[in-house]
Amino acid sequence: MADRPAQLEEAERQEKPYDANDIEQVTEARKKSGRKRKEKRDDYASLLETEKGRGFLWDFCAAAVNFDPLVPNDPYSSYFNFGQMKKAKDLFVELLRTAPELTAQMVKENMDK
C-alpha cells in the first residue's frame, strides 16, 4: 500500500514551482543537497574500503587522464575528452576529501600497474 501522506506532499511540491525568494524552499533544497552529498561520500568510502573498489575507482580516474584529450579536427571529441578528465579530477578530489588515507592506499596499490 502506498504512503498517502508522502503522495500528498509530493503532489503539493509538484504544484508549487520553486521560488528562490522563499526561505523555506531554499532551506529544504540545501538540506536535500547536503543529504545527497553525504550519500555519495558514503558510497565512495565503502568503495575505498575494499581492494576491488579502490581498483575500480583508480581505473576510472586513470582511463580519463592517461591519454591526450585533444583530437585533431574534431572539437566535439576533444571537448568530451576534456569533460571526462574534469570528471576524473573532481572524483579524485572528492575521494581525497572523503577518505584521504584510503585514497593514498589506492594510489600506492595501483602505481605499479
N, C-alpha and C positions, 0 to 999 in steps of 0.2 A: 504494500500500500504506500502511496506517495505521501510525502511530508507536506501537508496542506499549508501550514504557516510559511514554510520555505517557498512554496509555489507562489503564495500571495505576495511575499516580499520581492520575489524575482519579477513578478508581473508589475509591481509598483515601480521597481527600478527601471524596467524597460519603458514604461510610460513616461517617466520623468527624465528628460535629457540632462546630460552632465552640465553643471553650471560652475565654472571656476570661481565665481564670486560667493558660492555657497560654502561656508566654512565646514559644515557637516560633511558635504560630499568630498571636499578636498581632504579632510581628515581621514575619511573612510578609504579614499584612494591611496593615501600614503600608507595606511595600515596594511591594505591589501598588497601593495608593492613590497613592503617590508616582509610580509609573510612569504611571498613568492621568492624573494631573495634568500631568506633563511632556508626554505625548502631546497633551493638549488645548492646552497652551500652544504647542506646536509647530504645531498646526493653526491657532491664532489668528495666530501670527506669519506663517505662509505666506499666510493671507488678507489680512493687513495689508500684505504686500509688493506686492500688485497693486492698481491703482486700482479695478477691479471688486470685488475682495474688500473694500476699505475702504468702497465704496458699499453693498455688501450688509450689512455689519455696521452701518453708520450707519442704513440703512433699518430694520433690525430694532430697534435701540435707539430710534430716533425714533418708530416706529409704536407702541411700547409706552408712550411718555410724552407724546405730543402731543395728548392728549385728557383730558377729565375722567373719571376712572375710576369715579366714583360714579354708579350708575344708580338713580334714584328707584324705590322699591318693588320692587327686585329685588336682594336681598342676594347671591344666587349670582353674578350677573353682576358685581356690584361687587367681590366677593372675587376672582373670576377676573381682572378688570382690575388689581386691586392686585397680584396674583401676577405678572402679565405685566410690570408696572412694576418689581417687585423683580428679576425675571429680567434685564431690560434693564440695571438698575443694577448688578447683580452681574457681568454680562458686561462692562460698561464698565470697572468697577474691575479686572477680570481683564485686560482689554486694556491698561490703564494699567500694570499690574504686568509684563505680558509685554513690551511694546514701547512705552514712553512717547513716543518720538519719532514713531513711525509712527501712534500714536493721535492725537497732536497734528496730524499731517499730515492724518489722516482728518477731524478736526474742521474744519480750515481749508478743506479741499476742499469740504465739504458745508454749511458755514454759510450760503452764499448760496442754496442750493436752497429 
